[in-house]
Amino acid sequence: MIKIGIAGARGLSTVMGLRAAEDVEIAALCDLDEALLSEQSKKHGIGRTYRVFEDMLESDIDAVIVATPMQCHVPQSIAALEAGKHVLCEVTAGVTMDELFWLCEAVEQSGKIYMFAENCCYLPHCRLVREMVRRGMFGTVYYGEGEYLHNVRSLTTYPNGKTSWRKYWQFGKRGSFYPTHSIGPVMQWFEGDHIASISTFSSGRHYPETGLRQDDTTVTMCQLESGKLIRLRVDCMSNRPHNNTSYQLQGTKGVYQTAQDLYNGKDLVWLDTMDPDSAHARWHDIEEFSDLLPERYRNATPEQKQAGHFGSDFFLVEDFLHSLRTGEKPDIDVYQAAEWTAVGLLSELSVENKGRAMEMPRFRPNMPWDEKAIRL
């Protein structure tokens, strides 16, 4: 029996995936909000509740889902690893570059599984494109885009009127503060490649009445080690309909782009097998290729599809449990978590220095000490 402890209300999105698995028990729930603890533990039949994270770690749980505010992710993940627990951690992996180095070291020393819960990588359309890339249907891919466009200024305060942690750790920072939803799926399409450097540019601040430090829009250019290019846009300030899962991919034999209307539009694809003359090509609905989705996606139940983020939370949990049982490398490991998170952290320095290129550390096992640094 695998016993799981959930830290933070956001982690309750994993309940359906955990409940569907054999020999898994949601043994504990931890949160500072006593009313939430009482309500949610009864709703989901969770036997033990904690307000202190370290107290939960002293129990007999095998793994922890860290879904607390982002500034808590590294301290709590390290504490869990040192307590001999496996970790599934929400985004972002950390809030400083030093934290990312500490986290990699802690995972290596613990010998435990650490998986990054970047759920956008598990969205059905992202998985479908990933499979099409693996089959060579786009030819050689060389350019990608990811955009997170979501006005969430209201989240700077809690419903009770108190100031939220997001005012400081997200909206109190400059640069691409929340890059992983955008970079994660695209990097998986460039499998085996790594980010060599990033440069971030800002459109400025056009909502001064908010008093927030965050740029209205940032655009980050990522140069890969292969020389290929990825463009990211993060915008949580602008007045507009949201589209937080917008992507594009260009290859020598085809192109993919998501719908501009998140809820009513169609994801589009064009391959050179469709129209010999690309100058007169027309888009096709990517659903024409849905039979290439992994079997578990094609056979997903209505409940699984409603598990959160278009079903991605269900499949993410399934992969985490598979790694726990087999000891295999998780689909998104600590080094990917660190690289994708570092895009945002380095962007803070880049945008404040007029788009200066920032070198990306090469996160990998047993990384030399002299490479654990920020270089200009």
C-alpha positions, 0 to 999 in steps of 0.5 A, a space after each residue: 500500500 502506497 500512502 500519500 500525504 497532500 500538502 495544500 488545497 491545490 493538491 486535491 486535484 490529484 484525488 481522482 487519480 489517486 482514488 483510481 489506483 490500486 493499493 494507494 491510500 490518501 492518508 493525510 491532508 495538510 493545510 493552514 486553513 482549519 476549516 478547509 482541513 475539516 471540510 475536505 478531509 470529510 469530503 474525501 474520507 482522509 483520516 488524518 489532518 495536519 496544520 504543520 508540514 513537518 508533523 505530517 512528515 513524521 507519519 508513515 506516509 510514503 510520498 508527499 504532494 507539495 501543492 503549497 505557495 511556490 516559495 514553500 516548494 523547495 524547503 518542503 520538498 527537501 524536508 520531505 526527501 530528507 524524511 525519506 518521502 517521494 515528492 510530486 511538486 507543483 510549479 514552479 520548482 523554486 523561487 531562486 537559482 540557489 534553491 534549484 541547485 539545492 533541490 537537485 542535490 537533495 534528490 541525488 542524496 535521497 535516492 527518492 523519486 522527485 517528479 515535477 507536476 507540470 500538468 500542461 505537459 499532460 494536456 491531450 493536444 500536447 501529448 498528441 503533438 509529442 507523439 507526432 513529433 516522435 513519428 517524424 510527421 513534422 520533419 525536423 522541428 526547429 521553432 516553437 512558441 508557448 504563451 500563458 495569457 491569463 489575467 489573474 490580478 484578482 488573486 493578489 488578495 484572498 476572498 477575505 480581503 487579506 493580501 495573497 502570497 501571489 502579490 509578492 512572489 508572482 506579481 511582485 517580481 519582474 520578468 517571465 515569472 511563471 514560465 513552466 506551463 509555456 516552456 514545458 510542453 514545447 521542450 518535450 517536443 524538442 526531446 533531448 535538447 536543452 536551453 543554452 541561453 535566454 533573453 527577456 523583453 518587457 512591454 512596460 507597465 500600463 496598469 499603474 493603478 494596480 501598484 504591481 511590479 510585474 510587467 504587463 507582457 514579457 517575451 522571452 527568447 530561448 536559444 537551445 543548445 542545438 541552435 533552435 529557437 523557442 519564444 515564450 510570452 507570459 502575461 497575467 496583467 492585460 485585460 483580455 480573454 485568457 488563453 493559458 495553453 497556447 502553443 505553436 510548433 514549426 518543422 521542415 514538414 509541417 506546423 501546429 498551432 493551438 486555437 486562439 479561442 481556448 474553449 470554442 476554437 480548433 487546434 490546427 495542423 498542416 503537414 506536407 503530405 496534405 498539400 504538395 504546394 505549401 503556398 496554397 496549403 490549408 489548415 486541418 483540425 488536429 482531431 483528424 490525428 486523434 488515433 495517435 493519442 496514447 491508448 490511455 487518453 483514447 480510452 479515458 472515462 468521462 470522469 478521468 477527462 474531468 479530473 482537472 486541466 482537461 484530464 491532465 491531472 489524472 494522467 500526471 498522478 498515474 505516471 508518478 505512481 508508476 515511478 514509485 512502483 518501478 523506480 523508473 525516472 519520472 516523465 518530468 524529473 528534477 533536472 527538467 524542473 530546474 531548467 524550466 523554472 530557471 527560465 523565469 528566474 534568469 528572465 528577471 535579470 535579463 529584463 532589468 538589463 534591457 534583454 541581456 542574454 543570460 546563460 542557462 546552467 546545464 542541470 544534470 546529475 552530479 553537476 560540478 560546483 563551479 557550474 552552479 552559478 549565474 553567468 552574465 
